[in-house]
Amino acid sequence: MAMFNPVEFHQQALVLCAIGQECYQRGWSPATSSNYSVRLNADTCALTSSGKHKGRLQPEDILVVDMQGKALTNGKPSAETLLHTQLYQHAANIGAVLHTHSPASVLISRLLNNENALVLENWELLKALSGINSHAVRIEIPIFENDQDIAALAQKVAAHMAKQPIHAYLIRGHGIYTWGESMDECFRHLEALECLMGYELALRGVKA
């Protein structure tokens, strides 16, 4: 069985609870939507339990899963657990993953119904994303079709990431996933992307 440090787990559970409150207050994670996780070690991560209101998370609403998505502590793993563990297995330097059902991410993915990516270019805020040092860049945020077969969806994401590095991806009509080496970096990416998607919606005359 995969092992983890219970003291570190408790500390990270508190971090995830605080993240949930902030994402809820900002309107990015309504009701029980969204899920968040943080890597504990090479074999495990702490993850929000399924069906919990993200603005009211308590430490007991966080559980530990292994990289196959099996629960190692009390709690029910999110149906989307494999989308988190796929990222941790993809790169050892990924330390946190955030997924929201924000209005901006859901709307932009539906507005681009005939496209497979959201293109972001020439925005100063792009420099908030790791590795980007100029506004004069063009990045693509891939859009995957929503699928209740999460294992199949995780395989599609893995195949895309094997060919092309990305900072985030959208699931059509569902929301956004982004990640970072730390929770601070991951939240910075999320905050910047939420704002950038808002810019793109505004250019299209849509208010999230």
N, C-alpha and C positions, 0 to 999 in steps of 0.2 A: 504494500500500500504506500502511496506517495505520502511524504511527511511534510509538515509545515510547522513554523514557530507560532504557538498560540498567542503569545504576547504581540508579535507583529501583526497577526491576523486581527486582533482586537483593535489595534491602532489603525489599521487600514479600513476596518469596518466603520470606524468613526469618520474617517475621511470620506468614504462613500456615502454615508448618511448626510454629511455636510454638502457634498456635491448634489445629492438628490434635492435638498432644500433649495439650493441656488438655481438649479435647472428648472424646478417647479415654479419658483418665484418669477423667473424670467419668461415663463410660458413655453418653455421648450419640451417639458415632460408632463403633459396633462394626465391627471388621474393615475392609473397603474401602468401607463405606457413607459417605454424606454428601459434600458438596462445599462449598468456600469460595472466595470471590473478593474482590478489592479493585480499585477503579477506578484506572487509571494516568493516564488523560486522557479527553477526550470521546469518543475513538474506540476505546480499548482497555481491557482489564482483565486482571489476573493471576488465574489460576484453577488449582485443583488438577486434576491429570491423572486420567483415568479409571482405576479399578482399583487405586489405591494405598492401602495400609494407612494410615489417618489418624493412627495413633499413631507411625508410623515415617517420616513425610514428610521428604524431603531437598529442597534447593533445585532439584535437577534434576527433581523430581516436580511442579513448578509450571511452567505455560506461559502465554503471552500469546495472547489471542484478540481479534478485532475484534468489533464489536457485531452482526455477523451470525453469530458463533460460529465463524469460521474461524481455525484455528491459525496464529499468526505465528512461533512458535518450536517446537522439538521437543517432542513429547508428544501424547497423545491427549485431546482435550477430553471432558469428561464428557458423557454422553448428555443431561444436564439443563442444558447450557450456556445454552440459550435462555431458561431461567427466570431466570438471572442477568442476561443482557444485556437482557431485557425490563424489568427493574427499573432498570438504569442508563439506559435510553432513556426510561423513564417520568418520571424526575426527575433533573435535573442535580446535585442536592445529595446523592443517594445515593452513598456512597463505599465501602461494603462490604456484602456479602451472606453470610449464614451459613445453611447447610441441614444439619440433623441428622436421624438416624433414631433418636432417643432413645426409650426405652421409654414415657416419659410422652406424647410427641407421637403415637406410633403407637397406643397403647392408647386415649387419649381420643378420637381420631378414629374408632376402631371402636366404642367405647361409644356415641358419638353417631351411630350408623349411619343413623338416620332424620332427622337434622338437618343443616342446611347451614352451621352456625356454632357455635363454642364461645363462649358468653357469659361474660365475666368482669366482675364488679361487686363493689364494696364491699371490695376487698382493698387494704390499705395499700401493698403492693408495686407496685400499678399505677402509682404515682408514679415508678417507675424508667423508664417508657416516655416517650419524648420528647413534650413538649407536655401531659402530664397532671400536674396540680398538686394533686389531691385524691383521696382514696380513694372519694369519693362519685360515682363515674362508672360507666358501663356501656359496655363495648366489645365488639365482636364480632370474632372471629378466623374468617374464612370457611374452610369446608372444601370443597375441590375433590375430585372423584372422581379416583382414580389413572388415568393414561392413558399408554400407551407412545408415543403421538403427542405428543411434547413441544412441537412447534410449535403444535398445537391447544390444548394446555393453557396455553401462554404467552399465547395470544390470549384465552382465558377469563379469565385473571388480569388481563390488560390491560383488558379490558372492565369487569371489576368495579372495578378501581382508578380507571377514568375516571369512575365514578359515585360512589364512596365511598372516602375515605382510610382506610387500614388500617395497622397496625403489623407485621402478619405474616399468614401463612396456613398452613393445614394441607392436606396431601394425604392422603386417607383410606388408612389402613394403610401409610403411607409415611414421613411425617415433617413437619417444620416448616421454613418459610422466614421469616427476618426480616432486617432491614437497618438501616443507620444512616448518618449523615453521615461517620462515621469508624469504624475498626475497634473502637475503644474503646466507642463508643456502640452499635455493632451487637452486640458481645459482652455489653454490659450488658443490652440488650433480650433476647438469647437466654437469659442466666442468669435474668433475672426471669421470663420466660415459662416456662422449664423448671420453675421453682419453683411458679409459679401453676398450671400444669397438674398438678403433683404435689398441690397443695391440692385441686383439683377431683376428682382421682382418689380422694384420701383421703375426701372427703365422700361418695363413691359406694361406699366400702368396698373400693377396689381399690388394691393396692400395685404400683407400677411396678417 
